[in-house]
Amino acid sequence: MSDPDLTSSSRSADPELSEGEGPPAEPPMIRTIAMPADTNPAGDIFGGWLMSLMDMAAGNVATRYARGRCVTVAVDSIAFLAPVVVGDEVSLYAKLLSTGRSSMRIAVEAWRRPRVAEDYRKVTRAVFVFVAIDENRRARPLPTSTLELE
């Protein structure tokens, strides 16, 4: 399901959604609390839990933009920058970076905040690639007229 229209020339190494020290100004796509059930055997928040939230945030953007079903086809990059601990509020921000014929590159940032403080910290960033699909699960072109996501 790769999209030949999405060339490497449209890729940037580490897109940043946030400017300065705090999270992006727009509302998060997802906000949740890290719970004990989200930990690995060592008691740390499991990276796979955070990555699944990031995939859902990117999926929200992809589905709205494509106005229909989309699938994750790749994670171009992911960087775990700082730990998340049980009880942290985790906010996920996502932004469309580029599009191809049927594909979309979406940057996602995860930010943590202790529930009793305003000390925000970026904990993870990634770029997800989604493809719009039809009812037969085949790649389909993105609509020529799309929703404005900004």
C-alpha positions in Angstrom: 0.0 0.0 0.0 2.9 2.4 -0.5 2.3 5.6 -2.3 4.8 6.6 -5.0 3.6 10.2 -4.9 5.0 10.5 -1.4 8.6 11.2 -2.1 11.6 11.4 0.3 12.1 15.0 -0.8 8.9 16.0 1.2 10.3 14.5 4.4 12.0 16.4 7.1 14.2 14.7 9.7 12.5 15.8 12.9 9.4 17.9 12.4 8.4 19.8 15.5 4.8 20.7 16.3 5.6 22.8 19.3 7.5 26.0 19.4 9.5 27.0 22.5 9.2 25.2 25.8 5.5 24.3 26.0 3.2 22.0 24.0 1.5 23.2 20.8 -1.2 25.9 21.2 -4.0 23.9 19.6 -6.0 21.4 21.6 -4.7 17.9 21.8 -6.2 15.1 19.7 -6.1 12.8 22.8 -5.6 13.4 26.5 -5.4 10.6 29.1 -3.9 9.6 32.4 -1.1 7.0 32.6 -2.3 4.3 34.9 -0.7 1.3 36.6 -2.2 -1.1 34.0 0.0 0.8 31.4 3.3 -0.3 32.9 5.8 -2.9 31.9 7.2 -5.5 34.3 9.7 -3.0 35.7 6.9 -0.6 36.6 7.7 2.0 33.9 5.0 3.2 31.5 5.3 0.8 28.5 6.5 2.5 25.3 4.0 0.4 23.3 1.1 2.0 25.2 2.4 5.4 24.3 3.0 4.4 20.7 -0.6 3.1 20.3 -2.0 6.4 21.6 0.2 8.2 19.1 -1.1 5.9 16.3 -4.7 6.8 17.3 -4.0 10.5 17.3 -2.5 10.3 13.9 -5.4 8.1 12.8 -7.8 10.9 13.9 -6.1 13.4 11.6 -5.8 10.9 8.7 -9.5 9.9 8.8 -10.7 13.5 9.0 -8.5 14.6 6.2 -9.3 11.6 4.0 -13.0 11.6 5.0 -13.0 7.9 5.3 -11.1 4.8 6.4 -7.3 4.8 6.7 -4.7 2.4 7.8 -1.2 2.8 9.3 1.4 1.7 6.9 4.6 2.9 8.5 6.2 4.8 11.3 9.0 6.7 9.7 10.6 7.6 13.0 9.9 7.6 16.7 12.0 9.0 19.5 11.3 8.4 23.2 12.7 11.6 24.8 11.7 11.3 28.4 9.8 8.8 30.7 6.1 9.0 31.5 5.2 7.9 35.1 2.0 6.6 36.6 -0.4 9.4 37.2 0.9 11.8 34.5 -1.5 13.5 32.2 -0.5 12.6 28.7 -1.5 14.8 25.8 -1.1 13.9 22.1 -0.8 16.5 19.3 -0.9 15.6 15.7 -0.5 17.5 12.4 -0.6 16.7 8.8 2.9 17.2 7.2 2.4 16.1 3.6 0.2 14.1 1.3 0.6 11.9 -1.7 -2.0 10.4 -4.0 -3.5 8.2 -1.2 -1.0 8.6 1.7 -0.5 11.1 4.5 2.5 11.8 6.7 1.5 12.9 10.1 3.7 14.3 12.9 2.7 13.4 16.5 4.1 14.7 19.8 3.3 13.3 23.2 3.6 15.6 26.2 3.4 14.7 29.9 2.3 16.8 32.8 2.3 15.8 36.5 -1.4 16.0 37.5 -0.6 18.4 40.3 1.7 20.8 38.4 2.0 22.7 35.2 5.4 21.3 34.3 5.0 20.1 30.7 7.6 18.0 29.0 7.7 16.5 25.5 8.2 12.8 26.0 7.9 11.3 22.5 7.7 12.4 18.8 7.1 10.4 15.7 6.0 10.5 12.1 3.3 8.1 11.0 2.3 7.3 7.4 -1.3 6.4 6.7 -3.1 5.4 3.5 -6.7 6.0 2.7 -8.5 2.8 1.7 -11.8 1.9 0.1 -14.4 -0.7 1.2 -12.2 -3.5 -0.4 -9.2 -2.3 1.7 -7.4 -1.1 -1.4 -5.6 2.2 -1.5 -7.9 5.0 -2.8 -7.1 8.6 -3.8 -7.4 11.3 -1.2 -10.4 13.7 -1.8 -9.5 16.7 -3.9 -11.6 18.8 -1.6 -10.5 18.2 2.0 -11.4 19.5 5.4 -9.3 22.3 6.8 -7.5 20.8 9.8 -5.7 23.9 11.1 
